[in-house]
Amino acid sequence: MGREFLSIFDDWANQYDDSVAGMDPQYARVFANYNHILDTVVSYTEGSVLEFGIGTGNLSQKLIEAGHEFVGVEPSLAMREIANKKLPNVQIVEGDFLHFPAFTEKVDTIVSTYAFHHLTDTEKESAIKQFSELLPIGGKVVFGDTVFITEEKKHKEIDHAKKHGYMDLAEDLQREYYPTVTVLKSIFTLYNFDIAMKQMNDFVWLIVATKK
Ligand SMILES: C[S@@+](CC[C@H](N)C(=O)[O-])C[C@H]1O[C@@H](n2cnc3c(N)ncnc32)[C@H](O)[C@@H]1O
């Protein structure tokens, strides 16, 4: 159901902001240009926004500062507690990409960073189908997440991590469901989105999908 990694995030929550600041060498390349990636997601966001997997609320904070109506969805209680402290009076609800409260408010843009890879490719397809139903024509999905140009590139990164003794990163890359560019493009296209992708660091790609 896409929540199989929750205990990792409950345990990571208190150190998460140190990791995104580059203080964990294993993840330094994954989080390279983190603030620039978040700012780029904000720059493509229009209107009312729904964010999935908000973590400690770093992207949420930028979206709210930019003046967007905001609802955040996050399955980890420990992450929600930190985000709630940073962002009092902001609507942050328990849920995940596939199961979240029905919103009466209109949603113009769905955003997420570093989270969509927790769904298998089949679950990604279910989520993108729901996004297509939720968004108006011209509405957008704007994601930043680890994606690989090919499976070979992913295996090279796993070998690189092992060679440097980055065993947590190597395990993560093998355990979670990092998609290829081709797979993501084909799912968004199937559900009536135009999709553009751009590489932001060695791991993370920006995905901007516009509902036709
Ligand atoms: C690496 S953190 C990213 C946090 C934040 N978006 C950021 O960019 O810093 C991944 C987040 O996704 C959440 N998550 C894990 N599985 C999820 C799912 N199935 N649906 C939505 N969020 C999920 C985790 O609890 C965690 O907060």
The ligand as an ORCA input file, in Angstrom:
! r2SCAN-3c Opt
* xyz 0 1
  C      12.752     11.575      1.919
  S      11.330     12.217      2.736
  C      10.960     13.687      1.802
  C      10.362     14.771      2.658
  C      10.124     16.109      1.943
  N       9.148     15.974      0.880
  C      11.391     16.703      1.397
  O      11.492     16.908      0.175
  O      12.312     16.943      2.187
  C      10.052     11.136      2.172
  C       8.711     11.410      2.813
  O       7.715     10.637      2.142
  C       6.868     10.063      3.114
  N       6.248      8.866      2.556
  C       6.663      7.576      2.624
  N       5.784      6.762      2.000
  C       4.802      7.568      1.507
  C       3.589      7.328      0.770
  N       3.236      6.112      0.402
  N       2.810      8.393      0.462
  C       3.172      9.650      0.814
  N       4.300      9.926      1.515
  C       5.103      8.904      1.851
  C       7.782      9.780      4.299
  O       7.060      9.612      5.496
  C       8.659     11.013      4.285
  O       8.121     12.050      5.043
*
